[in-house]
């Protein structure tokens, strides 16, 4: 089983965390926005990462990939069977994938991707807009629904909801977005606990090393 993508994408990182939590064997093929093997393009016709090739089956999009794997390996699935809990997991994943990523694209792209990897000036005004206008309502919502210490977003158990939302916060951290611990204590604590899990911690450490090396090379 081969996963194509870059972990700097919140969608790829979410999928990597899922695979790690499930203990499923796979090979990660790192790709960039401009360079990827033909197998990736065959699996992802619109060049969106991640893409998965599992034998003669291939599919792109993190939600599709995780849905496929959860059905193929139902023991220990991270999408709950209970109708209400399943609906809530779908909601949180959609919240992360379509609402939280607005801030990822505005802040992470303009502060990290554009200047470091594309060697083009980022739009800091747009990044500031993402951090000061778009992000606060999301944090206000999360603080209302965040679990108490040691808890999870849905049903008291780890699910795709936790992986999807926590993945976006990694990009926020890379983009130097500070989450106010006094204003958002439950959210901060939950994010810290999620990022400390091996499924995230290993990937985050690798990303930080790449960023440090890239920053040093551009000075």
PEMONOR-V571499 format. One record per residue. RES is the residue in one small letter. SS is DSSP state (alpha for helix, beta for strand, coil for the rest). PHI is phi in degrees with one decimal (* if undefined). PSI is psi in whole degrees, 0 to 359 (999 if undefined). Layout:
BEGIN
res=RES ss=SS phi=PHI psi=PSI
res=RES ss=SS phi=PHI psi=PSI
END
This chain:
BEGIN
res=x ss=coil phi=* psi=126
res=x ss=beta phi=-119.7 psi=131
res=x ss=beta phi=-109.1 psi=127
res=x ss=beta phi=-104.9 psi=131
res=x ss=beta phi=159.6 psi=179
res=x ss=coil phi=-117.4 psi=132
res=x ss=coil phi=-66.3 psi=346
res=x ss=coil phi=-66.9 psi=341
res=x ss=coil phi=-75.3 psi=130
res=x ss=alpha phi=-62.1 psi=333
res=x ss=alpha phi=-72.5 psi=318
res=x ss=alpha phi=-67.8 psi=315
res=x ss=alpha phi=-60.8 psi=319
res=x ss=alpha phi=-57.9 psi=316
res=x ss=alpha phi=-67.1 psi=320
res=x ss=alpha phi=-61.3 psi=318
res=x ss=alpha phi=-63.6 psi=319
res=x ss=alpha phi=-60.3 psi=311
res=x ss=alpha phi=-60.4 psi=320
res=x ss=alpha phi=-67.0 psi=316
res=x ss=alpha phi=-63.9 psi=325
res=x ss=alpha phi=-83.2 psi=345
res=x ss=coil phi=68.9 psi=31
res=x ss=coil phi=-88.7 psi=133
res=x ss=coil phi=-74.2 psi=136
res=x ss=coil phi=-159.5 psi=166
res=x ss=beta phi=-117.9 psi=130
res=x ss=beta phi=-93.8 psi=123
res=x ss=beta phi=-105.1 psi=107
res=x ss=beta phi=-70.5 psi=132
res=x ss=coil phi=-130.6 psi=168
res=x ss=coil phi=-120.4 psi=179
res=x ss=coil phi=-66.0 psi=338
res=x ss=coil phi=-118.0 psi=355
res=x ss=coil phi=-141.4 psi=123
res=x ss=coil phi=-159.0 psi=153
res=x ss=coil phi=-72.9 psi=165
res=x ss=alpha phi=-61.7 psi=330
res=x ss=alpha phi=-62.3 psi=326
res=x ss=alpha phi=-65.6 psi=313
res=x ss=alpha phi=-65.0 psi=329
res=x ss=alpha phi=-68.7 psi=324
res=x ss=alpha phi=-81.5 psi=334
res=x ss=coil phi=-127.1 psi=86
res=x ss=coil phi=-61.4 psi=338
res=x ss=coil phi=-106.9 psi=16
res=x ss=coil phi=61.5 psi=34
res=x ss=coil phi=-100.0 psi=136
res=x ss=coil phi=-103.6 psi=149
res=x ss=coil phi=-89.2 psi=170
res=x ss=beta phi=-132.8 psi=148
res=x ss=beta phi=-123.0 psi=136
res=x ss=beta phi=-120.9 psi=118
res=x ss=beta phi=-126.4 psi=93
res=x ss=coil phi=65.8 psi=237
res=x ss=coil phi=-94.3 psi=8
res=x ss=beta phi=-106.7 psi=138
res=x ss=beta phi=-142.6 psi=150
res=x ss=beta phi=-159.9 psi=152
res=x ss=beta phi=-118.2 psi=171
res=x ss=coil phi=87.4 psi=126
res=x ss=alpha phi=-60.1 psi=319
res=x ss=alpha phi=-64.5 psi=317
res=x ss=alpha phi=-64.8 psi=319
res=x ss=alpha phi=-63.1 psi=312
res=x ss=alpha phi=-66.1 psi=320
res=x ss=alpha phi=-60.7 psi=317
res=x ss=alpha phi=-61.4 psi=311
res=x ss=alpha phi=-68.8 psi=323
res=x ss=alpha phi=-65.7 psi=326
res=x ss=alpha phi=-77.2 psi=324
res=x ss=alpha phi=-72.8 psi=326
res=x ss=coil phi=-123.6 psi=76
res=x ss=coil phi=-70.3 psi=337
res=x ss=coil phi=-68.9 psi=116
res=x ss=coil phi=83.2 psi=22
res=x ss=coil phi=-57.1 psi=147
res=x ss=coil phi=-106.0 psi=8
res=x ss=coil phi=-111.5 psi=110
res=x ss=coil phi=-65.6 psi=155
res=x ss=coil phi=-83.3 psi=330
res=x ss=coil phi=-57.0 psi=129
res=x ss=alpha phi=-56.0 psi=315
res=x ss=alpha phi=-67.2 psi=315
res=x ss=alpha phi=-65.8 psi=322
res=x ss=alpha phi=-62.9 psi=317
res=x ss=alpha phi=-62.3 psi=320
res=x ss=alpha phi=-67.7 psi=323
res=x ss=alpha phi=-64.0 psi=317
res=x ss=alpha phi=-60.3 psi=317
res=x ss=alpha phi=-60.3 psi=310
res=x ss=alpha phi=-64.2 psi=323
res=x ss=alpha phi=-66.8 psi=320
res=x ss=alpha phi=-66.4 psi=320
res=x ss=alpha phi=-56.8 psi=314
res=x ss=alpha phi=-67.4 psi=313
res=x ss=alpha phi=-71.5 psi=332
res=x ss=alpha phi=-117.3 psi=334
res=x ss=alpha phi=-101.7 psi=308
res=x ss=alpha phi=-65.7 psi=330
res=x ss=alpha phi=-72.6 psi=347
res=x ss=alpha phi=-57.4 psi=317
res=x ss=alpha phi=-71.3 psi=325
res=x ss=alpha phi=-57.9 psi=311
res=x ss=alpha phi=-68.1 psi=319
res=x ss=alpha phi=-71.4 psi=316
res=x ss=alpha phi=-91.4 psi=305
res=x ss=alpha phi=-64.6 psi=318
res=x ss=alpha phi=-63.8 psi=313
res=x ss=alpha phi=-78.4 psi=336
res=x ss=alpha phi=-98.6 psi=338
res=x ss=alpha phi=-122.2 psi=299
res=x ss=alpha phi=-62.3 psi=307
res=x ss=alpha phi=-62.5 psi=307
res=x ss=alpha phi=-74.1 psi=326
res=x ss=alpha phi=-89.7 psi=318
res=x ss=alpha phi=-101.0 psi=329
res=x ss=coil phi=-98.5 psi=349
res=x ss=coil phi=54.8 psi=45
res=x ss=coil phi=-130.2 psi=147
res=x ss=coil phi=-61.1 psi=137
res=x ss=coil phi=-86.4 psi=162
res=x ss=coil phi=-93.8 psi=92
res=x ss=alpha phi=-66.9 psi=329
res=x ss=alpha phi=-61.6 psi=320
res=x ss=alpha phi=-68.9 psi=323
res=x ss=alpha phi=-63.9 psi=317
res=x ss=alpha phi=-62.7 psi=321
res=x ss=alpha phi=-60.5 psi=316
res=x ss=alpha phi=-61.1 psi=318
res=x ss=alpha phi=-73.7 psi=322
res=x ss=alpha phi=-99.5 psi=337
res=x ss=alpha phi=-107.4 psi=308
res=x ss=alpha phi=-77.7 psi=321
res=x ss=alpha phi=-71.8 psi=316
res=x ss=alpha phi=-52.9 psi=317
res=x ss=alpha phi=-62.5 psi=327
res=x ss=alpha phi=-67.2 psi=317
res=x ss=alpha phi=-67.5 psi=322
res=x ss=alpha phi=-59.7 psi=316
res=x ss=alpha phi=-64.1 psi=311
res=x ss=alpha phi=-61.8 psi=323
res=x ss=alpha phi=-63.3 psi=328
res=x ss=alpha phi=-71.0 psi=327
res=x ss=alpha phi=-108.0 psi=354
res=x ss=coil phi=-63.3 psi=143
res=x ss=coil phi=-75.5 psi=165
res=x ss=coil phi=-70.4 psi=172
res=x ss=coil phi=-51.3 psi=131
res=x ss=coil phi=83.5 psi=2
res=x ss=coil phi=-98.1 psi=182
res=x ss=coil phi=-132.8 psi=165
res=x ss=coil phi=-69.2 psi=328
res=x ss=beta phi=-133.3 psi=126
res=x ss=coil phi=64.8 psi=15
res=x ss=coil phi=71.1 psi=12
res=x ss=beta phi=-134.9 psi=153
res=x ss=coil phi=-59.6 psi=136
res=x ss=coil phi=-147.2 psi=177
res=x ss=alpha phi=-59.8 psi=332
res=x ss=alpha phi=-56.3 psi=313
res=x ss=alpha phi=-63.7 psi=317
res=x ss=alpha phi=-66.4 psi=319
res=x ss=alpha phi=-66.9 psi=313
res=x ss=alpha phi=-70.0 psi=316
res=x ss=alpha phi=-63.1 psi=328
res=x ss=alpha phi=-61.8 psi=320
res=x ss=alpha phi=-63.8 psi=327
res=x ss=alpha phi=-66.9 psi=336
res=x ss=alpha phi=-63.7 psi=316
res=x ss=alpha phi=-64.6 psi=324
res=x ss=alpha phi=-61.2 psi=316
res=x ss=alpha phi=-60.7 psi=315
res=x ss=alpha phi=-59.9 psi=327
res=x ss=coil phi=-87.5 psi=13
res=x ss=coil phi=62.5 psi=36
res=x ss=coil phi=-91.6 psi=121
res=x ss=coil phi=-97.3 psi=124
res=x ss=coil phi=-90.9 psi=120
res=x ss=coil phi=-63.3 psi=111
res=x ss=coil phi=-67.2 psi=330
res=x ss=coil phi=-72.5 psi=323
res=x ss=coil phi=-85.4 psi=328
res=x ss=coil phi=-128.1 psi=59
res=x ss=alpha phi=-64.7 psi=318
res=x ss=alpha phi=-67.4 psi=318
res=x ss=alpha phi=-63.5 psi=313
res=x ss=alpha phi=-59.7 psi=315
res=x ss=alpha phi=-65.7 psi=318
res=x ss=alpha phi=-65.0 psi=316
res=x ss=alpha phi=-61.1 psi=315
res=x ss=alpha phi=-60.5 psi=319
res=x ss=alpha phi=-65.6 psi=318
res=x ss=alpha phi=-65.7 psi=316
res=x ss=alpha phi=-70.2 psi=342
res=x ss=alpha phi=-81.6 psi=345
res=x ss=coil phi=-64.9 psi=142
res=x ss=alpha phi=-54.0 psi=329
res=x ss=alpha phi=-64.2 psi=334
res=x ss=alpha phi=-103.8 psi=318
res=x ss=alpha phi=-57.8 psi=318
res=x ss=alpha phi=-64.0 psi=315
res=x ss=alpha phi=-65.9 psi=317
res=x ss=alpha phi=-60.6 psi=318
res=x ss=alpha phi=-61.6 psi=318
res=x ss=alpha phi=-65.0 psi=318
res=x ss=alpha phi=-63.8 psi=317
res=x ss=alpha phi=-62.9 psi=323
res=x ss=alpha phi=-66.6 psi=320
res=x ss=alpha phi=-64.7 psi=316
res=x ss=alpha phi=-63.4 psi=317
res=x ss=alpha phi=-62.7 psi=317
res=x ss=alpha phi=-65.5 psi=318
res=x ss=alpha phi=-67.1 psi=318
res=x ss=alpha phi=-62.7 psi=319
res=x ss=alpha phi=-64.4 psi=323
res=x ss=alpha phi=-72.9 psi=337
res=x ss=alpha phi=-89.7 psi=353
res=x ss=coil phi=-80.8 psi=999
END
